């Protein structure tokens, strides 16, 4: 766990270092455009628009190219795929090293381009990849394995370490070790143990420590004092502590309702875009997938760069610094074409409010909105305009063929909604000229305070998180006085979003990708009713069975004519009785067994030739020892290149037995040979009876991460099989409806 935590901390440090470096290079290039011409001229403005559009298009093009042509599994945030894997769904190449490299590269380019995206989602996926790779000590992409951690190479431990990687990724992304643990518990993990909790917490501590340590080393190169955590990981630390008030719950509820409605529309726009993407863009091939983010990025950035022209310059607000008793100006505001001022000649420093929102990274924009020192720094028109364009842009950018996340856009949108609401309350109840400052009991009527409530509420409405989100908001802002209003806003937004839209943004992505994800809350309202419905309502009764002793010709035909992932194994009963259920064997294991049998028979054929034996001598009727074990089937790694070659070989074997091995005189002589499958059968595979309830079957699939479940009758005869697709909400609704009709009749 410590190694995973330190690796994720270093990965996060490098990710944010590259992002900030590229983003500052992009903004410096835009400022250079103003220096080449008169800042107030139209030529300088349009040169800056052209320059920022070209730079953004190049960065997005490079980001999309790496995803589309190298590793499509690295697209979007990767959080839904990690959730699905831990839920029991198998998704190929989502945790390999190629996905890791492309995820990192594409995320850096996409976030630095100026698109309304963030790095937090990809950071979670990167943490999951490192958790899987380090714990297993092997790489299927590179085709190599190390002697370390051999006992951890099983599905259960791999899922546990992936969960730890996710939690550590959240801890690094937000600087919230406790929030990372709760995020994995509430959103990611389908199964949880007490012992796993403290191990994951330790990984989060190591990741946060590593991130702060590397930041301290960077500061020490310029200022010395290595080990001093000046940047303590509090990303959005509040500028001023304000005590809460009982009446603060009223605007918190209002903000929660606003953010709940906005979150539903955000999810629906994203869903609509995903549907159109699948219908019009995916059929047109890779080039169309790559051009979509480029065109959207160019249009979004060009529009955003044009907007500041419509706003006049305003004096930079002054803030009262209590420690010195002096007035200082608010730093971080964008000048754009405004007068920078000079303290020596008495010129007033000015800034452009829209440019201060546009020409900043997402994190810097959130910091500006959460600032509590100057309530009137951003007016209604500037924030409403920016909110409308940013809202649509972020919703459309979700799911594109680039590596990007949604957490920063959600924080920006929520902060805008909260700050707008704060301005309204400020004007109605306090007034622009009569605002109260601490220690006034009305100091809580502050747009910066309401912006923090809005940030949490909108995230709660989109992701449906509650406990983890409250802790994340507290840790990343150091705000403990407004915990109750923050909780109220998040719960209100989640309640309203749940009533208006059933699925969260991540569950919608899984539905679009047709991944059979079994949500913990998906059928919660019907679980009591499903307790009375037997599994026979949803199972598939026509099951393809495999005997303990099966002929090669039958296995070949089975693999050739079916695409099932696994098969129940039964033992033959004499005197015409029904077969007894023994265990389960997966398709991959059966292919390995069949391949080994062909090679063993090829060796037998070659030995017969070398010894001059009778050419008509037949192979043995039953193969008992293939020199492979069930444990080896579970732990054996196969490289991606070897896997593709083996797949081609399997297809040839199934179509023409003469290609199974060289030097074979006639492999048709092996068709009659049977294989003893007992050593390769998973005899501990879970099986349930036909009277088992659907509700408990659902729980078994979620907690054990199952992909299929055999159903037997009271005599242990196979009666059917249940897969994840049989437990989707649509199938469960149909089963419940049929059960009600039968009960009524």
N, C-alpha and C positions, 0 to 999 in steps of 0.2 A: 504493500500500500504506500509506503514511503517513497519508493522508486517511482511509482505511478504519479504521486502527488508532485514530486520535484520535477518530473518530466513535463507535466501539464503546466506547472508554473513557468518553466523556461519557455515552453511553446507559446503561452499567453504573452509573456514579455516580448518575444520576438514578433508575434503577430501585431501587437499594438505599436511596437516600434516602427515596423515597416509601414503600417497604415498612416501613422502620424507623419512620418517622413515624406511619403508620397503626397499626402493631403497638403502639407505645407509647401511642397514644391509646386503643386497646382495653384494654390492661392498666391504664392509669390510670383508666378508667371502672370497671373491676372493683374496684380499690382504693378508689374513691370509695364504692362500695356498703358497704364495711366501715366507712367513716368516718361514714356516715349512721346506722348502728346500732352497738350493742355488738358488737365483733369476735367475741366468744365465743358470741353468740346464734345460734340456728337461723335466725332471720329474716334475719340478715346473710348467712349462708351461702347460703340459697336465693335471696336477692335477687341475689347475685353469680352464681349458676348461671343464673338467668333472664336477667340482663343480658348475660352472655357469650354465651348461646345466641342471643339476639335480634340482637346485634351481628354475630356470625358468620353468621347466616342472611342478614342484609341484605347483607353484603359478598359472600358466595358467590352470592347471587341476582344482584347487579349483575355479578359476574364471568361467570356463566353466560349472562346475557342478552346481553352484548356478543358472546360467541362464537357462541351459537346463532342470533341474529337478524341479526348484522352480518357476521361472518367466521368460518364454521365451520372454515376452514383453520387458525385460530389455536388450536385445541383441543390439549390435552395438551402435551407438551414440544416437539414439532416435530422432534426429532432423527431419528426414523425416516424422516420425509418428506425431510429433507435428505440422509440416506444414500441413499435411493432415487433422488433426482434426480441425485446425483453418480454413481450406479451406471448411469444411463441411462434411468430411468423418468421420464415426463413427468407432472407433477402440477400442475394449473392453480391459479393464484392463490396458490401457497404462498410466493411472494417479492414480492408486491405491497405497496403502501404501506398499504392498508386492513388487511391482515394484520399489518403492523408496529404500527399504532396499537392495534388490538384486542389483540394479543399483549402489549404493554406494559401496557395498562390492566387486562386480565384477570389478568395475573400479579401485579401489585401488590395487587389486591383479594383474590385467592385465597390468596397467601402470608401476607398480613397478617391473614386471617380466623382463623388458628389451625388450619387443616387440616394433615394430615401430608404437606405438599408443599413443594417448594423452588423457587427462581428460577433455578437453574443451567441446567436444560434449556432453558427459554424464552430465556435469555441466549444460548445457542448458536444458537438459531433466529433471534433478533434480529440476531446478528452475521452470519449467512448472508444475511439480507435486506439489510442495509446493504452487504455485500460485493457482492451482485448489483446493487443499485440504483445505487451510486456508480460502479461500474466501467462500467456500461452508459450512464450519463448520460441516461436516459430513464425515463418512467413510463407504462405502459400503462393504469393506473387513471386518471391525470389526463389522459392523451392528449397528452403534451407530450414534447419531446426537446430536449436542449441540444447545442451544437456541440462539447462537450468529449468526448474519448475516442471518436471515431467508429471508430477502427481496432480497438477492443476489443469491438465489438458482434458477437460470434460465439460459438458454443456452447462452444468450447474455453476461451477466455479467461474467459467467464462462470463456468464450472465452477471454474477456478483461483482466481478471486476469491471465490467462495462458500466454497471450502476455506479460504482465508485468513481470511474472516469467522468461520468456525466456530472456527478455532484462536484467533483474537483473543477470541472470546466466552468460550472456556474460560479463557484467560489472565486475563480480567477477573473471571470468576465465582469462580475459586479463587486469584487472585493468582499464577499459575504460568505464566510465558511459555514455558518449556521444555516443561512438561506440555501446554500448548495445542498446540504444534507436534507433539508425539508423539501426542496424541489424534487430531488430524486425520490423521496418517500411519497409525495403527494401526486406527482405528475408522471414519473417515468416507470418506477418499479411496479410490477404486477404482484410480486411476492416479497415479503419483508420478514426478517428475523432480528431479534434483539442483538445478537452477536454481530450481525452485519452492520447495524447502526453505528456502533462505536468505531468499527474499522473504516467505514466510509468517512466518518467525522475526522478520523486521524489523517486520511488522505486529503481532505479539504484543508486541514491545518497545514500540512506539508506544502500543498500547492500555494496557499496564500503566503506562507513564509518564504517560499522560493521566489515568488513574484516580487515581494517587497525587498528581498535580498538583492536581486538583480537590479532593481531600481535604485537601491542604495549604492551598489557598486558603480552604476552610471553617474550618480551625483558625486560620488567620491572622486571620480576622475577630474571633476571641475572644482569641487569645493573641499574635498577631503572628508574626513569623518565617516569612513566606511562602517556600516552597521547601523547608522542612524536612519530610522524609517521616517524621514520627513514627509514622504508621500505615503501615508499610512494605509492607502487603499480605499479611503473614503472618497468615492468618485464625485458625488454631488453633495459635499458637506455644506450644511446650511450656514449662511453668513451671520445669522443673528438668532439667538434663542428667544422664543416668544412663548409665554404660557397660554394654554388653551382655555376655553370657556365652555360652559354647558350649552350655550347657544350655537357653538361651532358645529354641533351635530346637524343643525338645520341646513346650512350650506353644504355640508358633507353629503347629506341625503340628496340634495339637488344635483350636486356634481355627480354622484353615483348614478342617478337616473339619466342625466345627460350622457355620461360615458357609456352606460349600458346600451342606450339606443344607438350611439355612434359605433360601439363595438359590433353590434349586430349588423349594421350596414357595412362596416368594414369587412366582416366575414362574408357577407353576401356578394359584395363587389369582387372580392378575391375568388369566391366560388364561381361567379359568372365569368371572370377572366380565365379561370382554369378550364371551364367548359369550352369556351371559345378557342382556347389554346389547343385543346385536344381535337377540336373539330376542324380548325382551319390551318393551324401552324404545324402540328405534328405530322400530318400526312404529306406536307411539302418537303420534309427532310431536314437534314442537319443545318443547311444554310439558313433556312427560315428560322430555326430555333436560335441560331447565333445572331441573326439580324434583329430579332424582336427586342432584346434588351438594349441593343445599340440605338435603335430608333427611339425607343422610349426614353433612354438616358439623354440623348441629344435634345429631344423636345422638352423634357423636364428641366434640364439645366439651362437651355436657352431662354425658356420662359422665366425661370427664377432669376437669371442674370439681367433680364429686361425690366423686371418689376421695380427695382430701386429707383429707376428714373422718375417714377410717378410720385415719389415721396420727397419732400423738402428736408433740408438739413435742420437739425434741432440741437440746441445747446446740450452738452453732455451733463447729465444730472450730477449734483454733488451729494456726497454721503458724509455723514457725521462719524468720524472715527473716535470712539470713546476713549481709547487708550491715550491718544495724543491731544484730544480736544480740538483738532483741526478739521477742516473740510477738505476732502479729497474727491477727485473725479472717479467715476465708475469705469474701471478698465474693462477691456474685452469688447467694446463697441466698435463697429466697423465705420470707418470714415467715408469710404467710397469716394465720391467727388466732393466731399465736404472739406471745410477748412480745418486743418489739424491744430491751429492755434499756436500761440507762443507765450509762455509765461513772462517773457521779458518785455514784449511790446504790448501786453494787455489784451491781445486778441482772444475772443471767446472760442473755446474748443467746441466743435460741432460733430454730429454723427448722423448717419442715415439709419432709421429704425428698421426698415425692410432689409437693407444690406446686412445689418447685424444679425438677422435671422437667416439670411440666404448664404452669405459667404462665411460660413462656419461649419465645422463638422457637427454631426448630430449631437455628440456629447457636449460640445461647447454651446450649442443652441439650448440644450436642456439647462445648462448652468445659468445662462442668461435669463431663462424663464423662471427658474427657481429663486433668483436673487430677490432678497427682501428689503433692499436698501432704497430703491427708487421705484415707487409704484407706477409712475406714469412714463417709464422709459419706452414702453410699447403701447400704442393706442389701439382702439377697437378695429379700425379699418385695416391696419397693417397685420394684426394677428388673425382676423377673420380671413383675409385674402390668402395669407400664408397657409392657414389651416386647411382651406378648401383645396388648394393645389397640392399640398403635401399629403393630405389624406388620400386623395385619388391616386397620386403617384405611388405611395407606399402600398396601397391595396393592389394596384396593377403590377407592381414589381414583385410581389409575393409569388413564388413558384416558378420564376423565370429560370433559364438555363445559366445561372450564375450562382456562386456560393455566397449566400447572404442570409441575414436573420431579420427578425421583426422587433426585437426588444427595444432598440433605440428609436425606431419610428413610433412604436407604441408610447414610449416615454415622451417624445416630442408632442404627439397628438394629444395625449392626456394632459400634459403640462399647459398646452395652449387652451384647452377647454377649461381647465381649472383656473388659469390666470384671467381668462375672459370673465368667468363667473365672479372671481374676486374683484375685478374692476367694477362690475355691476353692483355688487354689494357695497363696495367702497363709495360709489357715487350716490347710491340710494340712502344709505344709513349714516355715512360719515361726511361725504362731500370732498371734493378735490382739495379745497383750501383748508379744510378743518380736520384732516386726518390725524389720528391719535398715534403717538409714538410711545414705546415703552418708557415708564412703567404703567401706562394707562391700561385699564382693564379691557379696552377695546382695541388694543394693538393686534389682536389676532385677526382682525379684518384686514388681511394683507394678501395681495394677489400672489406673492411668492409662496405663502403658506398654502393657499388654495391650489396652486399649480402642483405642489407635491401630492395633495390628495387626488387631484385629477390624474396624475401619472399612474398612481397605483390603481385607481378605479378603472381606467381604460384598459390597463393590462389585465385586470381581473375579469373584465367583460369579454375580452378576446380569448384569453387562455383558460378561464374559469378556475384559476388558482385562488387560494384564500390565505391559509396559514403561511405557506412558504413566501407568498408575495408580500405579506405584511412585514415579515422579518427581513426580506430583501430590501424593501423600501426603508426600513429603519436603519439597517446596517450601512447602506450605501449613502445615506444622508445624515446619519448621526442624530436624527430627529426622534426623540423619545417623548416629548411633551404632547405631541399630536397623534399618539398611537390610536386613541379611541376614535377621533374623526377619520383617520386613515382606514381603520378597520370598518367603520360604518360605510364609507364610500365604496370600498372594495366589495363588501357583502351586498350592498344595494345594487351595484353594477352587475355582479354575478347573478343575483336573484332575477333581475329584469332580463338579462341576456338568456338565462336558462329558460325563461318562460316564452321568449320570443323566438329563440333559435336553439334547437336541441344540441347541435354539435359545436365544439370549440374549433378554433382555426386549425389545430393539428389533426383533429378527427376528420375535418372536412378534407384535408389533404390525403388522408388515408383512404377515405371513400373515393376520391377522384382517381387514386392509383389502384383501386380495387383490391386493397390489402385487407384480409379478413381480421381486422382488429377487434378484440372483445373488450369493450370499455367496462370499467368498474361501475360506472353510473348509467351506462346505456340502457339497461333494462331494470334499473333499481325500482322503478314504480310498478313493475309487473312481477317482481321476484316472488312475492307471496302467492300470486296466482299460478306462477310457473311451478311452484312446489307441488301442485296437484296434477301437473301434466307429466306423463311418463315419457321417457326418452324414446320410446317406440314411435312417438309422434314425429320426431325429427330425424331419426336414423335412416340410413340407406339400407334397405333389406337385401338388395342384390349385391353380394360380396364375392369378390374373387379370392379364393382360398388357395393356399399352397400346402402340400403335404410334407411331412418330415423327410420322406424319401421321395424325391421328384426326379423324373427323367429330364435329361438335358434338352431334348426336343420340346418338352412341355414348358420348361423355363424360358427357352428362346421364344416360343410362341407367346408366352405371357408378357414378356418385356416388349415384344414387337407390337402387340395388339392393344396394350393398355399404357396409360400414362400415370397410373397411380403412384403415389409416393411410398406406399408400403402395403404389406399384405399380411392378414392373419394366417398363422401356421397351425395346422391341425394334424392329429395323429389318426391313422386309419384304425377302424374298429372292425374286427372280423364278423362274419355272419350277417353282413348287410346293415350293421348299425350305423348311426350317424357319427361323424368325426368329432373328436373331442378337441377343444381349444387348448393349445399348448403355449403359444406366445406370438411374437410379432417380428417380422423382418422387413427392413426398409429396402427400397429399390436400389439405392447405392450399394448397400451391402450385398444384395443379390447379384448385382453386376460384377462386383469384385470376386465373389465366389464362382460365378460362371466363367469368368476370365481365367481364374486360377485352375479350374477344372480343365479347360481347353489346353493350357500349357502343360499340365501334368499328363494329359493324354497324348499330347504331342511328344513329350519326353519318352513316354512308354513306346510310342510308335518308332521313334528314332532308335531306342535301345533294341527293339526287335530287329531292325534293319542291321544294326552294327554286329549283332550276335548271329546273324544268319538264320533266325528262327523262321518258322513257317509263316509266309506272308498272309495266309488266311486266318492266322490266329487272331481272335477277337479280344478287344479290351475287356477289363473286368466289368461285371454288371453293376457293381456298387463301389463308389469312391467314398472311403471313410476318412482319410487324412489328407487335407489340402495344405497343411502346414501354415494355416492362418487361424487366428482366434478372434472371438467376438471383441475382446478388449483392443486387439490390434486394429480392427475395423473402426473402432471409435476414435482411436488416438492417431492413426496414421495420417500424415499430412501429404498432400499432393499439390505440386506447383500448378499454377494456372496454365502454363504451356503443356505440362504433362496431362492435365485434366482434359484439355481440348483434344490432345492426341488420343487419349484413352476413350473419349467420347466417339471420335471417328472410328477407332478400332472396334468399339462395341457395335456401332451401326453396321460395320462390315461383317462382323461375326454373326449378327442376327440375320443378315441378308445372304451371306455366302460363307459357309463353314470352312471352306478351303483356305481362308486367309487367317485362320486362328493361329497358325504357327508354320514355320518353314520346315520343309522336309517331310511333311505329312503326306502319306500316300493317298488317303481318302478319309476325310473326317466324317463322312456319312456313316462310317462304321461306329462312330461314337454316339450316334443318336439314341441308341438303346440304353446307354449308360445312365444310371441314376446317381444322384448326389445325396449324401446324408447331411441334412441341414441343421441337425440338432446343435452342433457347436456354435452356430452363427445366429441362432434365434434368441431374441430378447425375451427370456421366460418371465422376467419381472415386469413386463409391460402391463399397464393398468387395464382392467376389463370391468365392465359394469353389467348388471342384469337389466332386463327389459323393463322391470318395475322401477328402476332408478328415476328420480325426478329430473326434469330439465334444468331446474334452478341449480341443483347440486352438480350436474354435469357442467354447467357454465362455470361454476366456481373451480372445478377441477381443471378445466382448460386454462383458466387464468393463472391459478396458483402454481401449476406444474409446467406451464408453457407447452402444453400438448398441441400436436397437429392433427392427431386422429385418436380415436378411442373405440375399442372393440366392444360390442354389445353381445352378451350371451344370455341364454335362458337358464332355467333352474337346473338343467342337466349339463350345463357347461358346453352347449352346442352354440356355434356362432349364429346369431340371429340378425346381425346387422353391424354397421359401422357409422360412427359420427365423426365428421370433420369440422373444421372451423367455419366453413361456409354454411354448414347446417345450423349454426348458432348465431348467425347475423340477425339483426333486429327484424328484418323483413320476414325471415323464416320463423322466428319465434312468434311474431304477431300472427302469422298464418296458423301455426300450431295452436296458439291460444284461442284463436277464433274457431278452429275445428273442434277443440275440446269443449268450448261453450255450446256449440251447436249440438254435439252429442249429448251433453248434460241436459240441454233443454228438451231434446227428444226423449 
